[in-house]
Amino acid sequence: MHQPAIPHLHDQDPDIAGLVEAEARRQYEKIRLIASENYVSPAVLEATGSVLTNKYSEGYAGRRYYEGQQNVDPIELLAIERAKALFGVEHANVQPYSGSPANLAVYMAFLDPGDKVMGLSLPMGGHLTHGWSVSATGKWFTPVRYDVRADTGRVDMDQVRDLALKERPKLIWCGGTAIPRTIDFPAFAEIAREAGAVLAADIAHIAGLIAGGAHPSPAGHAEVISTTTHKTLRGPRGAMLMSTAEHAKAIDKAVFPGLQGGPHDHTTAAIAVALKEAAQPDFAGYARQIVANARALADALLERGYDLVSGGTDNHLILIDLTNKGVAGKPAAQALDRAGIELNYNAVPFDPRKPFDPSGLRLGTSSITTRGLTEQQMPQVAAWIDDVVQATAKDDEAVLARIADQVRELLAAYPMPGWAPTP
Ligand code: DSN
C-alpha cells in the first residue's frame, strides 16, 4: 500500500492508481542501483503531494507578482535558510525546476552567447549541460572539454590547468554524472582563479555525501554550486543554486525572470523537509554508509575480475567497463533488470562503442543504503551481478528469474519508505 495512501486516486482514476502502486511494488522488489535515484521519506512525499501545487508565486519572498503568499514566503525562506546552514553558503536559490535549468541559469548569470565554457566531456563522466555538443550549452556557447587520464581514470588536472590558461573560459564546471572519485575543489578553484574564470561546482550526485560529511565541500572554493535535490540528498525532484553573496543577485535574476516563471511551491516545501532531514545527526551515518557500501561492492566486483574505471570508488558511484567480460553494457543492464537489479548502461572513458550501446554499467549505492543494506550484503549483490553478466554472455535466461526471486526474498527484510505490501 502506498504511504501516504492514495484512496481518491484509486476511486477516480484506477488506471493511474494501479500504475502508481505497480511502480511502488517495482521499487520495493528491486535492488535499485541507479546512481542518481533514491527513496524519499514519507514526509517528503506528503509535502510533494500537498495543496501547495495549487499556488503561483512568481518572484521571491516579499517581492511576488501574485497575492496570497502568506504561507509560501515562509516555506521558501525556510528552505533557503536550511540550505545555507547545511552547505555553509552565503546565498541559496531553491527555485530551479531541476538540474539542467539550474545549470542553464549559471550561463545566464555569467556568460553571453558564444562565450567559452569548460567542462568534463560527457563520455568521461561530465554532464550534458557542461557544454556537450547536443545540449543548448554546447550549441549556444563555445565549449572547451577536459578529460580523465587513460592510465588512472581520474580527471587530468594538468590538462585542466593547461586548457584553462590557454583558452581562458569565462566559466569552468567541475563535477558530473559518472565520477567515482573525490573532486578536488581547491585545485579547481586555484586554476579558475589563475584563468580568471568563474568556478561552478555541480554537486548533484554527491550533495548528500557533502551534507553528511562523507565528501569534501566546494563551499569556500567554488563561487557557484549547483545541485539537484533528489539524488544522494534524498529530496524531491528539484534543484538549488548556491553562491557567494557577491553573485546572489545575478543568480536570482537568471533563475527568475531570466529562465523560469512560477516556482513549484510543493517542491520547495519538500526540499525544505529534505534539508531538515539532512541536518539530523543520523544523516551523517547514512552518508558514510553509502560510501562504505560502494567500497564493499567495488571490492567484491574487483575480486570477480571486473574492470572498474579508476580502479574503485571514493563516493556512491561505480563505473564498470565490461569489455573484458565480452558483454556490452546495454544487454547486461537489460538482463540485470530482468533479474531484479536496476542500473543503467553507460559510456566509459575512451569508449569505442556508441553512447546508445556503450561498454559500461553505472551503479550507485544511495537507494540500497536508504533501504538498510550494509557491507554485509555487497558480496551477494556482486555475485548476482556477476551471475547475470555471465548468463548474458551465454544467453541463459533461466538464471535471471532465479536471481529475481532471491532478490525479492532479500529485500522483503528491508522496509521501503513510501510503500509496504498489504499484510
Ligand atoms: N540523469 C542524471 C543522472 O542520472 O546522473 C544526470 O542528469
Boltz pocket constraint, residues with backbone or C-beta under 6 A from the ligand:
constraints:
  - pocket:
      binder: B
      contacts: [[A, 35], [A, 36], [A, 99], [A, 127], [A, 176], [A, 177]]
      max_distance: 6.0
